[in-house]
Amino acid sequence: MKDQKGHGSDADADAQEHHGRSNMEAGKERSSSEWTTEMSKLRDIKPVPINRMWNDLASAPPDRVAAHKDKIRGWESKYRSASKSQKEALERDNAAFYAKNK
């Protein structure tokens, strides 16, 4: 099933595949700008809010509502993780920059 922007499960799989693995496997930490790009990609595949899918949640199929809530919860977890990593990378990058330019 595709959301309103035309993104489907393929986009979700791509985001999961690229979420912090490629550079970490090579033993290289991701920069702040790489994490910012990751966050932008995640925003592009953000699930549609539940109240936009069903105007009346009482009439919505409970199994689909639960599945969509799980999808939203998973996206929020990935985004929080990317945001935290971006902040840590920014602090690390700034410290390295200031140390280099002293």
N, C-alpha and C positions, 0 to 999 in steps of 0.2 A: 504494500500500500504506500502511495506517495503522499507527501504533505503538500501544502498549498504552493510551495516554491518549486515543486517538481522533484524534490529530493526523495529518494527511496532508501531501501535497505543497503544499496551499494554505497551510497554516500556515508551512511553510518559505519559500514564496515571499513571504508577507507580511513575515516577519522580514527577508528579504533586501532587500525593497523599502524598509522603514523604517529600515534600518541606516545611520543617519547622513547621509541624503541630504536630507531635506526642509528641515531648518534650515540645513544647510550651503549649499544652493542659494540660500537667501534671504540669505546673507552673515552669518548669526547663529551664534555658537558655542553648542553645547549645554551646559546646566548639568550639574552633578554629579548632581542628582536625575533629570534626563532620561536620563542614561547608566545610572543605577541601574535605572530602569524598563525600559530596553532590555535590561539584563542579566537582569532578571526574566522578560521575554518570551522571551529565549533559553533560560533554564532550563526554561520551560514546554514548549518544543519540542525539548528535548534528546533525541537518539536513544537508543534502548534499548541497553544494553551488549551486546556480541556474545555473551558467555557466558550471557546470559539468553535470547537468541534461539535459540541452539543449545547444548544441553548438551555435545555432543560435536562439536567443530569438525572432527574428522577426517571425520565423516559429512555435514557441511554442504556445500552446493554452493559450490565455490571462487569462482565468479563473483559469487554473492550475498554471500559473505563479503568479497570485495575491494570490492564496491560499498558495503557497509555501513561498512567501514573508511574509505573515502573520505568518506562522509557524516559520520562521526564526526570525521574530521580537519578537514573544512570547518566543522563546528559549533564545534570547539575553537578554530580560528583566529578565527572571528567573536567568540567569547566573550573570548578573550585581547585582541583589539583593543578591544572594548567596555570591558573591565576597565582596560586601560592608559589609554584615553581618559577614563574616569571618574576615575581617580586624578589625571590631569593637570587635569581640570576642577575637582576638589575643591581642589587646590592653588591654582588660579587664583581660584576663588570665595572661598576663605578669605583670600587676599592682598587681594582687592578689598574684602572685608568689613572687614579690619583697617585698611586704608588709609582707608576711609570713616569709620570710628569712632575715629580718632585725635584 
